[in-house]
Amino acid sequence: MPGSDVRQSREPWWTRRASGLALTSTAVVAAMATFLVSAQAALTRGQTRTWLLAVGAVLAGIAVLTNLLQQQRFRRQRQTLEQVAVDAEAALTLTINGVFAPITSYLGELVSTSSDADRAHVAGQVSQAVVDAAVTLTAAEARSAFYRLDGDGLGLTRESWGGRSMQPRPRFSGGTPDGDAVLDIVRQGDFVFVDDVAASPMVTPTTGSGYRTVVAVAVTAGPVPLGLLTVDAPGLGDLSEDDVELVRVLANLLGAAQGQL
C-alpha cells in the first residue's frame, strides 16, 4: 500500500472531515468569486477589465483544481478502503492456511503410520493442532479443549487444550448435571452453543474459569462417539454461530484422526 494511503487511513476522522469541508468551501467560494469578477469585468473597460478578467481566470482555475483535488481525495479514500478489505482477506486466507496445513499434514501421516504407538502419537498431534486452530480462528481470548470419552463411556477426560493460561477442567463425570449434559451431547453426536453461561442451567463453570460463552461439539467417527471439542471465551458476544460451524468442521477433522486408533 502506498505510503500516502497509509497516512490517509490513519488520519483522524475530524481531520478528514475538516479537509473535505475546506476543499468544498474553496470550490464554492472560487466559483462565486469567478462569477462576480466576470460580471464586474463586463461593466469595465481598459486595464481594469483586463485585470479583472485575469483574476477571474485564476479563480476559475482554482475552482477547477479544487474539484479535481476533491475527486482525487474521494478516489484515494475508496482505494484505501478497498485495499484494507483486500489486505484483511489476504491475512485471513494466510491464517486459515497456516492453521489447517499441520492438521492435513498429520492426517496424511496418520494414514501411512502402521504401529499403534506411532498412530497414537500422530493422533495426539492432530488433537493439539485442532485446539490451536480453534483458538486462532475464533475469539482473541478463546480457549479450546478436546475431551476423550472414557472407555466405560461414563466420563470425559481432557487430552489436549490451548488458548488462555487458565487450564480447562480436567474432566466431566457422569452423575453430575453438567457431566450428564455433555455426555448426552457426545452420545447423540450433537453440539451446543451457549451465548451466556450465566443464564444457562446446563453449564457450571469451574471457579476462576473466566468464560461467559461456550461452544461444545461431539467428536465422532461415523456413529461411534469419541469425545468432545469445546471452545470458550470470556466476553458476551465473543463467539457466534459462525464459530459454531468452524468448530464443527474442526471436530470432524479430529474425529477422522481419532477414528484411526
N, C-alpha and C positions, 0 to 999 in steps of 0.2 A: 504494500500500500504506500503511495507516495507520502512523503513527509508532510506536505501541506494538508492532505486528507486526514492524517493522524491528528494534527493540530486542530483541524475543524471538528473532529469528533470529540475532542476533549474540551472544546471551548464551552464555558458555562452557558446555560440557556439564556440568561439575561443579556449576555454579551452578543449572542447570535441575534436575539430579538432587537437589540439596540442597533446592531449593524444593518439589519433588514429595514428598520424604520428610517435610519439615516439615508440609505440608498433610495428608498421610496420617496422620502421627503425631498431629497435633492432633485430627483427626476421631476417631481411635480412643480417645485419652485422654478427650476430651469425652464420647463415648458411654459409656465405662466409668464416668466420674465421675457422669454423669447417672443411671445405674443404681444406683450406690452411694448417692448422695444420696437418690434416691427410696425406696430400701429403708430407709434410716435415718429418713426422714420418716414412714414408715408406723408406726414404733415410738415416735414422739414426739407431743406434744400442745402446744397453745398457740402462743406466739410462735416458739418454736424450730421447730415444724413448719412454720409459715408461712414462716419464713426459709429453711428447707431446701428447701421447695417452690419458692420464688423462685429460689434458687441452681440447683436442678435445671432450671427453665425456661430460665435463662440458658445453662446448659451444653448443654441440648438445642438451643437456638438456635445456639450456637457450632458444634455438630456439623453441623447442617443447613447453616449458612453455609459451613463449611469444605468440605463436599461440593459445594456449588454452585460455590465458587471453583475446586475441583479440576476439575469438569466444564467450567467456562469455560476453564480453562487448557488442557485437552485439546483443546477446540474451537479455541482460538486457535492451538495448535501445528499442528493439522491444516489449518486455514485458511492458516497461514503456508507450510507445505509445498506445499499446492495452489497458492498464489499464486506461489511460487518456480517451480513447474513451468510454470504459465501464462506467467509473465514470460519464462522461458527459451525456451519455444516461440515466443512473440511475437518475441523478439530474433532467434531463428534464422530465422523467416519473413522479417523485415526484411532480415537479412543475405543470404539467398538471393535475395530480390527485388532487392536492391542490386547483387549481382554478375551476375545474369542479365539485368538491364534493358539495360545497354550492349551486351551480346552480341546480343540480339534486335534492338536498335535498329540496330546496324551491319549485321546480316544483311538487314534491311529496306532499308537504304540501298544495300546491295550490289546488290540486285535491280534498283533503279531507276537504277543508275550505268551509263553507256554506254561511256566511254573506258577503254582498258586501264590507263592510268596511274592514273586515279581508282579503278578496281576493285582494283588492286594496293595502293593506299594504304588503302582501307577494309578489305581482307583483312588487311593488317598490323595494323590497329586491332583486328580480331577476334582475331587470334592473341595480341596483348598482353592483351586483356580476358580471354581464356580462361586464360592462365597466371596472371594476377592472381586470377581466380576460384578456380583450383585451390589457390593458396596460402591464400586466405581461408577456404576451406571444408574444408581438411584439417587438418594439424598446425600448431601455433603457430609452429614454426621451419621450416616447409616451404619448399621451393624448387621452382620448376617451369620447364620449358623446352620450346619447340617447335623441333624439328629438321626442316628441309625436306630431302626426298630430292633428291640431286643429279640433274642432267639425265641423266647417264650411268648412274644407279642404283647407283653404286659407293661412295657415301658419304652422310652426313647432315651438314648444316651448320646450326648454331644460328641461328635467326631472331629469336626473342624469348625473354625469361625474366623471372622475378620472384621475390621472396622474399628469402632470406638474402643478405648482402652479397657473399659469395664467389661469383664467377661460375661457372656450369657450364662444362664443357669445350666448346670451340668447335665440335668436330666429331667424328664417328665415321668411321673409314676402313675400307673393305673390306680383307681380307687380314690383319686383326688379330683375335684371339679375340673381344674384346668388340664390335668393329665388325661382324664377320660375324654375331654373335648378334643384335644389334639390327636389322641389315638383314634377317635372316630373319623377325623379328617383323613388320617393315613389309611385306615381300613377301607374307607369309601373312595379313595383316590380323589379327594376333593381339595378345595382351597378355601381360605377365608381372608377377608380384608377388613380390619378393624381400624376405622379412621380416628377413633378416640377411645383409648383403652379405659379411660376414667368413666366412660358411660356404658361400658360393656361388662356384663357379669361373666362373660366367657373367659376374660383374660385377668390373670392375677400376677402382675409384675413382681419380681423379687425385689427386696429392699435395695434401693440405690440403683436400680436398673436404668432409670432415667429415660424411658421411652414413652411416647404418647400415641404412637400409631404403629401398626404391625401388619405384615403380610405373611401368611403361612401356607405353603403348598405341599401336598403329598408328593413324595418321590416314589415312583413305581416303575416296574419293568413289566409292561403289559398289565395283567390283572394282579401281579404279585406286589404287595406293599413292602417298601424297603425303608422308608424313613420320612423325614420332614425337613423342608428347606424354609427358613424364616429370614425375614428382613424387618428390622425395626428402626425407628428414627425418633429423635427427641421432641420434635415440634409438630403441632397440629398442622395438617396440610403438607407435611414433608413427603408423604407418599400418596400416590394417586392410582387410578385404575390402569393407567399406562404402565406403572411399575408392577402391578399385578401380572399383566401379560408378560412382561420381561422376566419376572421371577418364575412364571410357569414354563417359559422356554428353557431357562436355566435348570429347572427341576427335571425337565425331560432329558436334557443332556446328562445330568447327574444320574438319572435312572438308567440311561443307556450304559453308563460306565459301571454302576453298581450291579446291574443285571448280569455282568460278565463274571462275577465272583461265584 
